[in-house]
Amino acid sequence: GTFLSIDMSATCDEVTPINLTFHPYINMDGHDYGSALDNKLTIFDYAGYLPMDPKTILPTGEIVKTKGTPFNLDVSRIGDHISNVPGGYDHTFHLCGKSGFVVPAAEIFFQRSEV
């Protein structure tokens, strides 16, 4: 199938917190076919999200459950709740995957192309 894969890495010479991220809003259906906000997003096996400090725009470290919030992204259109999130979805999600294993973290479904 068709997929987008992004590999990131970092090297540090001492213990360092790191949060590698990628922030695209890509409309894989093409610019003539609606908005990236119409795509459906599913995040797998996550415990919650980390709110950001509004002054530093860094995660606070608190893990907030997503049920009943705009961050409940089990299967929803990106645009369904983004207007309820100041600054959009620029947050860290706490994934529950098994340590040491690389597994998919999210899936996005594009309406027209059915990718």
Secondary structure, DSSP 8 states (H G I E B T S, - for coil): ------------SS-------------TT-TTS--GGGSEEEE-SEEEEE-B-TTT-SB-S--B--TTSTT--SSEEGGGTGGGSTT-S--EEEE---TT-----EEEE-TTT--
